[in-house]
C-alpha cells in the first residue's frame, strides 16, 4: 500500500513538473511565432532611470533627472511629477499639462537617458561548464554562440551537445536543447538560435 502510494506521489510530481516546463526543438515554428517575447514590450519608466526632459524654447526648464524611489521626478515651476510606471510619452503629456499654467503651448519631449530599473529583465545568463559563468546585457541579434564566447568558451568538462536553453514564453518555462559541440566544431548552426531577454544557457558537465 505504502509502495503504491509512493509511486503515485512520484508520478504526480513528474506530471506537475512536465506541465510547467516544456521541451521544444530549436527550429520549432513555435519560437518564431512568439516574436513578441524577443524584445521587452513597451518600455515603462522605472525607479533610478535617468530622464532627459526638453522643453522647447525653454532651456531653463530642460533638465536631466533621475526617478526617485517614490517614483517621481522634480521639475522647475511644477514640482513633483509621477514618472514610474508610465511610458516616456505619458510622462511628456503629464508635464505638458502642468506647464500650460505657466507657459503658452509647451512642447515637451522625454527621452530615457539611462536604463537602470530594468537591468535584470534584459540580462542573458550563461551557467555551468564554461570558463566564466556570467550575466550579460541583451543585445538585438545576440546568439547562443555569442553568449558562450562571451563566457570564455567551454571548459574541459563540458558536455556541450547536452546544453539546455531555458526560456519563458507566455509565463511558462520551455527547454530548448542546444548542440554546442556541433556549433563549435562542425559548423552546424541549426541550434545557434537568437537569444531573448532572460534566457538562461546551462552547459552541463560530463559524467565520467
C-alpha positions in Angstrom: 0.0 0.0 0.0 2.8 2.4 1.0 4.8 1.4 -2.1 1.8 2.2 -4.4 1.3 5.5 -2.7 4.9 6.5 -3.2 4.7 5.5 -6.9 1.6 7.6 -7.3 3.2 10.5 -5.4 6.3 10.5 -7.7 4.0 10.2 -10.8 2.1 13.3 -9.7 5.3 15.3 -9.1 6.6 14.2 -12.6 3.4 15.2 -14.3 3.3 18.5 -12.5 6.9 19.3 -13.5 6.2 18.4 -17.1 3.2 20.8 -17.1 5.5 23.6 -16.0 8.5 23.0 -18.3 8.0 22.1 -22.0 10.7 20.9 -24.4 10.7 22.4 -27.8 13.1 22.0 -30.7 15.4 24.9 -31.7 13.9 25.1 -35.2 10.3 25.0 -34.0 7.8 27.3 -35.6 6.6 27.9 -32.0 9.7 30.1 -31.4 9.4 32.2 -34.5 5.6 32.6 -33.8 6.3 34.2 -30.4 8.4 37.1 -31.6 6.7 39.4 -29.1 8.8 37.8 -26.4 12.1 38.6 -28.0 12.1 42.3 -27.1 10.8 43.7 -23.9 7.4 45.2 -24.7 6.6 48.9 -24.5 9.1 50.4 -22.0 7.8 52.0 -18.9 9.9 54.2 -16.7 11.2 52.7 -13.5 12.9 53.9 -10.3 16.6 55.0 -10.9 16.1 55.6 -14.6 17.5 58.9 -15.8 15.3 61.1 -18.0 16.3 63.8 -20.3 13.4 66.4 -20.4 13.5 69.1 -23.0 11.0 71.9 -23.1 11.3 73.6 -26.5 12.5 77.2 -26.3 12.7 77.0 -22.5 16.3 75.8 -21.7 15.8 76.8 -18.1 13.2 74.1 -17.8 15.1 71.4 -19.7 16.8 69.0 -17.3 18.3 65.6 -16.9 16.9 64.0 -13.7 16.7 60.6 -12.1 13.5 58.9 -11.0 13.4 58.9 -7.2 12.5 55.9 -5.0 8.9 57.3 -4.7 8.6 57.1 -8.5 8.6 60.9 -9.0 10.9 63.4 -10.6 11.2 67.1 -9.7 10.6 69.8 -12.4 11.2 73.6 -12.3 7.9 75.5 -11.9 5.7 72.5 -11.4 7.4 70.5 -8.7 7.0 66.7 -8.4 5.7 64.7 -11.4 5.0 61.0 -11.3 7.1 59.0 -13.8 7.5 55.4 -12.6 5.1 53.0 -14.4 4.5 55.4 -17.3 5.8 55.4 -20.8 8.1 58.4 -21.8 5.2 59.7 -23.9 2.8 59.6 -20.9 5.4 61.5 -18.8 5.7 64.1 -21.5 1.9 64.5 -21.7 1.7 64.9 -17.9 4.4 67.6 -17.8 2.9 69.4 -20.8 -0.5 69.6 -19.0 1.1 71.0 -15.8 3.3 73.5 -17.7 0.3 75.1 -19.5 -0.4 77.0 -16.4 2.9 78.8 -16.7 3.9 79.0 -20.4 2.0 79.1 -23.7 1.8 75.9 -25.8 4.6 73.9 -24.1 6.3 71.4 -26.3 7.9 68.7 -24.1 10.0 65.7 -25.1 11.1 63.0 -22.7 13.9 60.6 -23.5 15.3 57.9 -21.3 19.0 58.7 -20.9 20.0 55.7 -18.7 18.1 52.5 -18.3 18.7 51.4 -14.7 15.5 50.0 -13.3 15.0 47.2 -15.8 18.6 45.9 -15.9 17.8 42.4 -14.6 14.9 42.0 -17.0 17.2 42.3 -20.0 20.0 40.0 -18.9 21.1 36.8 -20.6 22.8 34.3 -18.3 25.4 31.6 -19.1 26.0 29.0 -16.4 27.6 25.6 -15.9 30.7 24.2 -17.7 32.0 27.5 -19.2 35.2 29.2 -18.2 33.5 32.4 -16.9 29.8 32.0 -16.0 28.2 35.4 -16.4 25.2 37.6 -17.0 25.4 39.9 -19.9 23.1 42.6 -21.3 20.8 41.6 -24.1 21.6 43.0 -27.5 19.5 42.5 -30.6 20.8 39.7 -32.7 22.9 38.0 -30.0 23.1 34.2 -30.4 23.9 31.2 -28.3 27.4 31.2 -29.7 27.9 34.9 -28.9 26.9 34.4 -25.3 29.1 31.3 -24.8 32.1 33.0 -26.3 31.5 36.0 -24.0 31.6 33.5 -21.2 35.1 32.4 -22.2 34.0 29.3 -24.1 33.6 25.8 -22.7 35.8 24.3 -20.1 37.4 20.8 -20.4 34.5 19.1 -18.7 31.6 20.4 -20.8 29.0 18.0 -22.2 28.5 20.5 -25.0 25.8 18.8 -27.0 23.6 18.4 -23.9 23.3 22.2 -23.4 19.9 23.5 -22.4 18.4 26.9 -23.0 15.7 27.9 -20.6 13.2 30.4 -22.0 10.0 31.8 -20.6 7.2 32.2 -23.1 3.8 33.5 -22.1 4.7 32.8 -18.4 5.7 29.2 -19.0 9.3 27.8 -19.0 10.5 25.9 -22.0 13.7 23.9 -22.6 15.5 24.2 -26.0 18.3 21.7 -26.5 21.4 23.3 -27.9 24.1 21.2 -29.7 27.1 23.4 -28.8 29.7 20.8 -29.9 28.1 20.7 -33.4 28.1 24.5 -33.5 31.7 24.9 -32.4 33.3 22.0 -34.1 31.2 21.1 -37.1 29.7 24.4 -38.1 26.2 23.1 -37.7 24.3 26.2 -36.8 20.8 24.8 -36.6 20.6 25.3 -32.8 22.6 28.6 -32.8 19.4 30.5 -32.2 19.0 34.2 -31.4 18.6 34.8 -27.7 15.9 36.7 -25.8 16.0 38.7 -22.6 16.1 36.5 -19.5 17.2 33.4 -21.5 19.4 31.1 -19.4 22.0 28.8 -21.1 23.1 25.9 -18.9 26.1 23.8 -20.1 26.3 20.5 -18.1 29.4 18.7 -17.2 30.3 15.2 -18.5 29.6 12.2 -16.2 32.8 10.2 -16.0 
